[in-house]
Amino acid sequence: MCNERGDIVKELLMVYKYPIIGGLTGLICAILFFTVGFFKTILVLLMVGVGIFIGNYISKNDFIRNIFQNKLK
């Protein structure tokens, strides 16, 4: 019986993955807005966006691997 519930939960999470992610993102933004204020929340969101951009750049270009290969030669 427990396995059936687990399967149902997994299926629901797979079907509604993006609405769940969107809801959690909205919840985090609302908590930030009410605790630290509007402009600090905007700053945090901008910093997260910059971090995501840099992370994608590094992972797509193998930036770290190239640095270590050049240092070891």
Distance bins in CASP14 RR format, pairs under 12 A and 6 or more apart:
PFRMAT RR
TARGET T0000
AUTHOR 0000-0000-0000
RMODE 2
METHOD distances of the structure
MODEL  1
1 7 0 0 0 0 0 1 0 0 0 0 0
1 8 0 0 0 0 0 1 0 0 0 0 0
2 8 0 0 0 0 0 1 0 0 0 0 0
2 9 0 0 0 0 0 1 0 0 0 0 0
3 9 0 0 0 0 0 1 0 0 0 0 0
3 10 0 0 0 0 0 1 0 0 0 0 0
4 10 0 0 0 0 0 1 0 0 0 0 0
4 11 0 0 0 0 0 1 0 0 0 0 0
5 11 0 0 0 0 0 1 0 0 0 0 0
5 12 0 0 0 0 0 1 0 0 0 0 0
6 12 0 0 0 0 1 0 0 0 0 0 0
6 13 0 0 0 0 1 0 0 0 0 0 0
6 14 0 0 0 0 0 1 0 0 0 0 0
7 13 0 0 0 0 0 1 0 0 0 0 0
7 14 0 0 0 0 0 1 0 0 0 0 0
8 14 0 0 0 0 0 1 0 0 0 0 0
8 15 0 0 0 0 0 1 0 0 0 0 0
9 15 0 0 0 0 0 1 0 0 0 0 0
9 16 0 0 0 0 0 1 0 0 0 0 0
9 20 0 0 0 0 0 1 0 0 0 0 0
10 16 0 0 0 0 0 1 0 0 0 0 0
10 17 0 0 0 0 0 1 0 0 0 0 0
11 17 0 0 0 0 0 1 0 0 0 0 0
12 19 0 0 0 0 0 1 0 0 0 0 0
12 20 0 0 0 0 1 0 0 0 0 0 0
13 19 0 0 0 0 0 1 0 0 0 0 0
13 20 1 0 0 1 0 0 0 0 0 0 0
13 21 0 0 0 0 0 1 0 0 0 0 0
14 20 0 0 0 0 0 1 0 0 0 0 0
16 22 0 0 0 0 0 1 0 0 0 0 0
16 23 0 0 0 0 0 1 0 0 0 0 0
16 24 0 0 0 0 0 1 0 0 0 0 0
17 23 0 0 0 0 0 1 0 0 0 0 0
17 24 0 0 0 0 0 1 0 0 0 0 0
18 24 0 0 0 0 0 1 0 0 0 0 0
18 25 0 0 0 0 0 1 0 0 0 0 0
19 25 0 0 0 0 0 1 0 0 0 0 0
19 26 0 0 0 0 0 1 0 0 0 0 0
20 26 0 0 0 0 0 1 0 0 0 0 0
20 27 0 0 0 0 0 1 0 0 0 0 0
21 27 0 0 0 0 0 1 0 0 0 0 0
21 28 0 0 0 0 0 1 0 0 0 0 0
22 28 0 0 0 0 1 0 0 0 0 0 0
22 29 0 0 0 0 1 0 0 0 0 0 0
22 30 0 0 0 0 0 1 0 0 0 0 0
23 29 0 0 0 0 1 0 0 0 0 0 0
23 30 0 0 0 0 1 0 0 0 0 0 0
23 31 0 0 0 0 0 1 0 0 0 0 0
24 30 0 0 0 0 0 1 0 0 0 0 0
24 31 0 0 0 0 0 1 0 0 0 0 0
25 31 0 0 0 0 0 1 0 0 0 0 0
25 32 0 0 0 0 0 1 0 0 0 0 0
25 45 0 0 0 0 1 0 0 0 0 0 0
25 48 0 0 0 0 0 1 0 0 0 0 0
26 32 0 0 0 0 1 0 0 0 0 0 0
26 33 0 0 0 0 1 0 0 0 0 0 0
26 34 0 0 0 0 0 1 0 0 0 0 0
26 41 0 0 0 0 0 1 0 0 0 0 0
26 45 0 0 0 0 0 1 0 0 0 0 0
27 33 0 0 0 0 0 1 0 0 0 0 0
27 34 0 0 0 0 0 1 0 0 0 0 0
28 34 0 0 0 0 0 1 0 0 0 0 0
28 35 0 0 0 0 0 1 0 0 0 0 0
28 36 0 0 0 0 0 1 0 0 0 0 0
28 41 0 0 0 0 1 0 0 0 0 0 0
28 44 0 0 0 0 1 0 0 0 0 0 0
28 45 0 0 0 0 1 0 0 0 0 0 0
28 48 0 0 0 0 0 1 0 0 0 0 0
29 35 0 0 0 0 0 1 0 0 0 0 0
29 36 0 0 0 0 0 1 0 0 0 0 0
29 37 0 0 0 0 0 1 0 0 0 0 0
29 38 0 0 0 0 0 1 0 0 0 0 0
29 40 0 0 0 0 0 1 0 0 0 0 0
29 41 1 0 0 1 0 0 0 0 0 0 0
29 42 0 0 0 0 1 0 0 0 0 0 0
29 44 0 0 0 0 1 0 0 0 0 0 0
29 45 1 0 0 1 0 0 0 0 0 0 0
29 48 0 0 0 0 0 1 0 0 0 0 0
30 36 0 0 0 0 0 1 0 0 0 0 0
30 37 0 0 0 0 0 1 0 0 0 0 0
30 38 0 0 0 0 0 1 0 0 0 0 0
30 41 0 0 0 0 1 0 0 0 0 0 0
31 37 0 0 0 0 0 1 0 0 0 0 0
31 41 0 0 0 0 1 0 0 0 0 0 0
31 44 0 0 0 0 0 1 0 0 0 0 0
32 38 0 0 0 0 1 0 0 0 0 0 0
32 39 0 0 0 0 0 1 0 0 0 0 0
32 40 1 0 0 1 0 0 0 0 0 0 0
32 41 1 0 1 0 0 0 0 0 0 0 0
32 42 0 0 0 0 1 0 0 0 0 0 0
32 43 0 0 0 0 0 1 0 0 0 0 0
32 44 1 0 0 1 0 0 0 0 0 0 0
32 45 0 0 0 0 1 0 0 0 0 0 0
32 47 0 0 0 0 0 1 0 0 0 0 0
32 48 0 0 0 0 0 1 0 0 0 0 0
33 39 0 0 0 0 0 1 0 0 0 0 0
33 40 0 0 0 0 1 0 0 0 0 0 0
33 41 1 0 1 0 0 0 0 0 0 0 0
33 42 0 0 0 0 1 0 0 0 0 0 0
33 43 0 0 0 0 0 1 0 0 0 0 0
33 44 0 0 0 0 1 0 0 0 0 0 0
33 45 0 0 0 0 0 1 0 0 0 0 0
34 40 0 0 0 0 0 1 0 0 0 0 0
34 41 0 0 0 0 1 0 0 0 0 0 0
35 41 0 0 0 0 1 0 0 0 0 0 0
35 44 0 0 0 0 0 1 0 0 0 0 0
36 42 0 0 0 0 0 1 0 0 0 0 0
36 43 0 0 0 0 1 0 0 0 0 0 0
36 44 1 0 0 1 0 0 0 0 0 0 0
36 45 0 0 0 0 0 1 0 0 0 0 0
37 43 0 0 0 0 1 0 0 0 0 0 0
37 44 0 0 0 0 1 0 0 0 0 0 0
37 45 0 0 0 0 0 1 0 0 0 0 0
38 44 0 0 0 0 0 1 0 0 0 0 0
38 45 0 0 0 0 0 1 0 0 0 0 0
39 45 0 0 0 0 0 1 0 0 0 0 0
39 46 0 0 0 0 0 1 0 0 0 0 0
40 46 0 0 0 0 0 1 0 0 0 0 0
40 47 0 0 0 0 0 1 0 0 0 0 0
41 47 0 0 0 0 0 1 0 0 0 0 0
41 48 0 0 0 0 0 1 0 0 0 0 0
42 48 0 0 0 0 0 1 0 0 0 0 0
42 49 0 0 0 0 0 1 0 0 0 0 0
43 49 0 0 0 0 0 1 0 0 0 0 0
43 50 0 0 0 0 0 1 0 0 0 0 0
44 50 0 0 0 0 0 1 0 0 0 0 0
44 51 0 0 0 0 0 1 0 0 0 0 0
45 51 0 0 0 0 0 1 0 0 0 0 0
45 52 0 0 0 0 0 1 0 0 0 0 0
46 52 0 0 0 0 0 1 0 0 0 0 0
46 53 0 0 0 0 0 1 0 0 0 0 0
47 53 0 0 0 0 0 1 0 0 0 0 0
47 54 0 0 0 0 0 1 0 0 0 0 0
48 54 0 0 0 0 0 1 0 0 0 0 0
48 55 0 0 0 0 0 1 0 0 0 0 0
49 55 0 0 0 0 1 0 0 0 0 0 0
49 56 0 0 0 0 1 0 0 0 0 0 0
49 57 0 0 0 0 0 1 0 0 0 0 0
50 56 0 0 0 0 0 1 0 0 0 0 0
50 57 0 0 0 0 0 1 0 0 0 0 0
51 57 0 0 0 0 1 0 0 0 0 0 0
51 58 0 0 0 0 1 0 0 0 0 0 0
51 59 0 0 0 0 0 1 0 0 0 0 0
52 58 0 0 0 0 0 1 0 0 0 0 0
52 59 0 0 0 0 0 1 0 0 0 0 0
53 59 0 0 0 0 0 1 0 0 0 0 0
53 60 0 0 0 0 0 1 0 0 0 0 0
54 60 0 0 0 0 0 1 0 0 0 0 0
54 61 0 0 0 0 0 1 0 0 0 0 0
54 63 0 0 0 0 1 0 0 0 0 0 0
54 64 0 0 0 0 0 1 0 0 0 0 0
55 61 0 0 0 0 1 0 0 0 0 0 0
55 62 0 0 0 0 0 1 0 0 0 0 0
55 63 0 0 0 0 1 0 0 0 0 0 0
55 64 0 0 0 0 0 1 0 0 0 0 0
56 63 0 0 0 0 0 1 0 0 0 0 0
57 63 1 0 0 1 0 0 0 0 0 0 0
57 64 0 0 0 0 0 1 0 0 0 0 0
58 64 1 0 0 1 0 0 0 0 0 0 0
58 65 0 0 0 0 1 0 0 0 0 0 0
58 66 0 0 0 0 0 1 0 0 0 0 0
58 67 0 0 0 0 0 1 0 0 0 0 0
59 65 0 0 0 0 0 1 0 0 0 0 0
61 67 0 0 0 0 0 1 0 0 0 0 0
62 68 0 0 0 0 0 1 0 0 0 0 0
62 69 0 0 0 0 1 0 0 0 0 0 0
62 70 0 0 0 0 0 1 0 0 0 0 0
63 69 0 0 0 0 0 1 0 0 0 0 0
63 70 0 0 0 0 0 1 0 0 0 0 0
64 70 0 0 0 0 0 1 0 0 0 0 0
64 71 0 0 0 0 0 1 0 0 0 0 0
65 71 0 0 0 0 0 1 0 0 0 0 0
65 72 0 0 0 0 0 1 0 0 0 0 0
66 72 0 0 0 0 0 1 0 0 0 0 0
66 73 0 0 0 0 0 1 0 0 0 0 0
67 73 0 0 0 0 0 1 0 0 0 0 0
END
